[in-house]
């Protein structure tokens, strides 16, 4: 078991070599000494909303740009929509974000959270965004949930699709023990979230990966702290399909308008 753990750790810690970052804040963003790949749609206006889509873990080693079409859908005049590739991941054109992915082991470590949060801050400042929304899927939702707690006030709202909002409980459900001991978890930062933040968690009723109870209990805890939080369970929908549902898109639309 120890040998296997070491092998997995070594595979997960592959680091893309750092090069000068051609950061234009439309195709690349420099953050926390890393260079992250982004795809940007829409343009700023006198009043600008910024929405950043954050993909899941993708443990099978494929590309991670499946949230780009969502960014394309929402981009418009006054709405800058960004699909962000997490540290160490890549898109279907083999554009790599630098950094360590921890792709198959302990994915939400502090350096990953810090880098993604730094990218959000850079883009928020660059586009002078008045309203910032994070839209995650699976691991991207976990990262978003941690960011709103560790960096209160950085974003106005978050849509958490298929969220493993209590990471230790999720790993126990998946493996029988918490095999991601250094990953940060949204549920640990509930008390630090800015009370003006709005959170919508959307989970499929047939999600056998990040089971509905994880997001449902997280939202209940948020409400207990006086945070505007909503849980939506979509009947008959599984883990990967939740971001294509009208429920997920409607939540984003409402939050971009500054309400839910």
N, C-alpha and C positions, 0 to 999 in steps of 0.2 A: 504493500500500500504506500509506503514512504517513497519507494523508487518511482512508482507511478505519479505521485504528487509532484516529485521533483521534475520529472519529464514534462508533465503538463505545464508546470510553472515556467520551465525553460522555453517551451513553445509559445507560451502566451506573452513572454517578455521580449519578443522580437521588436526591435526599435528601428524605425525608418531613419536613415541618416539625415541629419540636419543640413540644409542648404540655405543660402540666402532666400528669404521669403519675398516673393513678388506680390506683396500684399496690396491689392487694389480695393479690398472690401466688397468685391463682387464675385471674384473667383477664388481668392485667397484672403485669409485674415490672419494676422500675426497676434498670437496670444500666449502669454506665459512661456515665452521662449520657444514656442512651437508655431508651425505654419499649417493652418487647417484649410482644407478644401471646402469651398462653399459654391452653391449655385444660387444666383440671385435673380429674382423677378420683380417687376414693378419699379416704381421710382418715388422718391420723396416729393413732398409738396409743402405748402405752408404749414399744414398739420399732418404729421406722418405717424402711422402705426407700423411697428416692426413685429413680424412674426418669424420665429426661428423653429424649424422642424428638425427634430433630433431622432435619429434612427435607433433601432434596437441592436442586440448583441451580434446576431448573425454568426453563430459559432461554427458553421460549416465552411467558412473561408471564402464565401462569395463576395461580390460587390455590395455596397451598402447605400446606394442612391435611390432606393425605392420611395423615399419621401420627396424626391425632386418633383414628381408630377403634382403633389399636393401644393408645393410652393408655387408652381406654375399656375395652378388653379386660382390661388388667392392673390397673386401679384397684380397690382393695379396702380394707377396714379394715387399717391397718398398711402399706399400699402406696399411696403418693402417686405417681400417674402423670401426667406433664405432656407435652403436645404443645407444642413451642416454635416460634414463627415467627421466623426469623432476621431480623436488621436489614434494613430496606428491603423485606421481603416482606409478603404479606398473606394472609388466609384467605378462604374462600368467602363470608363475610359482609362483605367489604371492611374488615375490621379490620386496620390497618397497624401493623407494628412500625416505630418510627422508626429512622433511620440510613441508611447507604448499603449497597445490596445488592451492588454490583459484579456484577449479575445475569448479564451475558453476557461479562464480561471480568475475569480475575484475581480470582476470587471469595473466596479465603481470606486476605485481607490482615490484617495484625496487629490493626487496630481491630475487625474482625469477631470474631476469636478472643478478644480481650480482653472484648468485650461479652458474648458467649455464656458465657465462663468466669465473668464477674461475676454473670450471672444464675444460673448453677449454684450459686455460692457463697451468694447471697442465699437461694435456695430451700432449700439444705441447712441453713442456719442457722435459717430460719423454721420448717421442719418438724422440726428436731432429728433429722435423718436419720442413722442409724448406718451404713447401707449405701446408697451412691449408685452408680447405673448409668447410663451414657450409652448410648443406642441410636440409632445413626445409619443413614442411607441415603445412599449416594453422597457428595455434597458434605458432608452432615451427618456422615458417617463420617470424612471428611478433617478436618473441624473437631474432632470428638471425639478423633481420633488426635493432633492437635497439642495439644489441651488436656491430655491425660494426661501429655504430656511437658513442656509449659511450666508446668503447675501440678501438680506431683507431689503426690500425697496428697489432692487435692481430691475425686477419685472413687475408688471401689474397683474398678470394672470397666467395660469397654466392649464393646458388641457392634457390630461394624463391618460393616454390610451393603453389598456392592458398593463396597468402599473403593478410591478412587484413592490408595493409601497412599504412592506415590512420585509426587508431582504433576508434577515435570519429565518423568519418563519417560512418564507418562500423556498429557501434552500433546504430547509428541513422537509417541506412538502415534496420537493423534487428528489432529494438524495437521502433523506433520513437523518441528516445532520447538517450543521451550518458549515459548508465547505468553502465559504467565502469570508473568512474572518476579518479581513481588513477593509472590505467594501463598506462605504457609507450607505445609510438607509434613510429614506424620507421620514419614516416614523420617529426617528431620533431627533428631528429638528423642528417638530411641530410647534414647540413653544417659542421659537425664534422667528417665525414668519410674521412679516408686517401684517397687521390686522386689516389693511386695505386690500390685500391680495385676494383675488378670486381664483378658486380652484374648481375645475370640473374633471371628474374621473369617469371615464367611459370604458366599460369592460363587457366582453361578450359573455352571454350566459353559458356558452359551451367552451369557454376558455379553460382547457385542462393544463395550461402552463402557468400563467399568472392567474390563479383562480379568483373568482369574484370576491371572495371574502377579504382578500388582501386590500383591495381598493375601498370596499364597503366600510371596513373597520377604520381605515385611514381617514376617510371623509367624516365618519362619526366623531373621531378624535379631533379633527379640525373644527367641526361645529362646536364641540365642547370647549374650545378655546376662543370662540367668538369669531371664527373666520368664515367668510361666505364661501361655502363649499357645497357641491352637488355631486351625487353619485347617480350614474345612469347605467343600467344593465340592459344590454341589447339581446333579446331572446334569440337563440339559435345561431349566434355568431361565435366563431372561434377566435384564437389568439391573433393570427396574422391578418384576418379580414376586418378587424375593428376600425382601422384607419380609413377604410373605404366606405364606411356606413354613413348615412345621412346624419346620424346622431353626432358623430365625431365632427363632421363638417359644420353642422349647425352650431355646435358649441363654439367652434372657432369664429364663425361669422358673428355670433352674438358678442363674443369677447373683443373682437376687433372694433366693434361699435361701442365698447366701453360698458357693456352691461351683460347680464345673464338673467 
